[in-house]
Amino acid sequence: MTIAPKPSSTEAAWLTAAYDLLTESGVEAVKIMPLAQKLGVARSGFYWHFKDREALLEAMVRRWEEKNTGNLVARTEAFAESIVEAMFNLFDCWLDDALFDARLDLAIRNWARNDAGLQARLDQADLARQDAVAGMFLRFGYSAQQANVRAMTVMYTQVGYISMRIEENPETRLANMPDYVEVFTGVAPSETDIDRFMSRHPA
């Protein structure tokens, strides 16, 4: 019988195992021994990569900040000829886990309820995201008031999706997105806009 090799105990492997526990069971489950057991390695291997549990948790938070907030802001700044195209650029985040990890966002929000320091960083992240979306509207001629209200509408809708754990057929959500664009921007996307967006997200 062939014995499968044990998982690697690289820093990336520890972070992946921590991500799994965080998103499945919450931050209280992210402890060194369960992680070592999950990876099938000795507990001592953890200390080759992290000073302590707090250092691992900090790495998880930075991963969330860089991936979710960083990518969202980048998508609002991507080239677009119209607000419709800009909104579709942002919507890439809601369809591509490589750009925005909704499970991690929910885990961070749940964790922050009992961690004042993390709540402050979450508040900063939410403000950065909202400012980025508002800035996107401002570039296309919306007033400051309209830009801020529309940005809040976009962000509160997405946070609602995440917090309510909406289970939606991916094809249905994709099909709804042109209507979401019109609701958020007040502009109906053209067939060309829709086709360009759909081509990035084939069923």
N, C-alpha and C positions, 0 to 999 in steps of 0.2 A: 504494500500500500504506500502510495506517495504522500508524504507529509507536506502540506502547503507551507511555504516560508512564512515566518512571522512578519507582521507589518513593520515597516521602517520606523525607527524612533527619531527621525529627524525633527527639527523644529516645526516644519510644515505638518508632519504627522500629528504631533501633539496639538497643534492649533486646530487641525481638522477634527480630531477627537473631542476637543473642548467645544468646538462649534456644534457638533452633534449633540452633546449633553446639554449645552446652553439652550439650543432651539427646541430640544425635545422635553427637557425637564426643568429648565430654569437655572439661574446662576448657582443656587445652593447645591446643585448636583455636580458642579464643575470642581472636582477635588482630585488631588494628585493620584491617590491609590486607584479610584475607579478609572481614571484615564490610563494608568499603566496596565490595568487589567484589560481594558478595552483594546489597547495596542498589543497586548501579549508580551510586554517587556518589563524589566525591573523598574521599580519606583525610582531608584537612584538615577536612572537615565534622564529623568525629568530635569535634574539640576545641571546637566550639561548645556541646557538651552535657556533655562529660566532661573532667576534667583529664588523665586518663591511663587506661590499661587497668585499673589497680587500682581506680579510681573506678567504672568500669563493672562490674567484678566485685562490688564492694561493693553496687552497686545491685541486682545479680542476687540476692545473698544476702538483702538486705532484702526484695525481692519475695517470695522463698521464705518468709521468716519471717512476713511479714504475711499472705500468702495461706494457706499450708498450716497453720502453727501457729495463726495468728490465727483463721481460720475454724473449725478443729477445736475450739479452746477455746470459741468462740462457740456452736457446735452443742451442746456438752455443757451449756451454760448456758441453752439455749432452753427455753421453757415446755414442761412435760410433766406430765401427771397421774399417770404411773406410770413405773417404770424401763423398761418395755417401750417406751413412747412415747419416752422419753429416748434409748434405744439406737437406735431407728429414726431419731431426729433426727441422731444421730452418723453413722449409716449413709448419710445424704445425702451426706456427704463422699466416700464410696467410689464413688458413682454419678454425681456431678456434678463435672466437671472445673473448673467455675467456682469451686467451693468448695475443692477439693483437687486439686493437680496431681501425680499419681503419678510421671510422667516426670521432673519437676523434682526431686521428692524423691529419686529414685534417683540422678540426676546429682549432687546435693549430697552424698549419702552416698559416692559414688565419689570425688568431689573431696576430701572430708574425709580420706580415707585418707592423703593426702600433704600435708595442710595442718593443722598442729596447732591453729592459731587457729580455723579453720573447724570442726574436730572439737569444740572446746570449745563453740562456738555450737550445733552439732548436739546435743551432750549436753544443753545447756540446753533446747533445743527439745523433745527427747524427754522430758525431765523435766517440762517444762511441760504437755505433752500427757498424760503419764501421770497427773500430779497432777489435771488437769482431769477425766479420766475417773474417777479414784478419787473425786473430789469429787462427781461425778454419782451414784455408788453410795452414798456417805455420805448424800446428801440423801434417799435412799429407804430409809434404815434399815439398811443393811449395816454390819457391824462394820468397824473400820479394817483389820483383817487381810484380811477378805473383799474389801473395796473395793480394796485394793492389789493383791491377787493377781488379781482379776478384771480390773482395769485393765491389769496386765501382760499378761494373756492376750489381751485385746483388741488392745493395741498391738503385741505381738510377732507376732500373727497378721497384722496389716496390714503390718508391716515385712517379714514373710516374703513376702507377696503381691508387694510392691514389689521386693524384692531378688531373688526367684526369677523375676521377670518372668512371672508366671502369665498365660497367655493363656486367658481364660475367656469363653465366650459370654455377652454381657450379660444375656440372658434367663435363662440358667441361674444366673448369680450372683444376679440379683434374686430368682429363685424360692427360692434357698437361704437368703435372709436371715432369714425367720422362724425357721428352725431355728438359725441363728447366734445370733439374739436369745435363744432358749431356752438354748443352750449357755452363752452369756456371762452371762446373768442368773439362770438357774435358774427362769425364769417363762415359760410358754408364752403367746405373744401371742394375743389374741382375733381373731376374724374382722374385727371393727371396726378393731382396731389395724392389721391387715394391709391391709385395704382403704384405710384412710387413707394408709398409707405408699405403697402401689402407685399410688394416684391421683396422687402427686407424681412418679412415674417411669413414665409410660406407655411401653409397648413401642414 
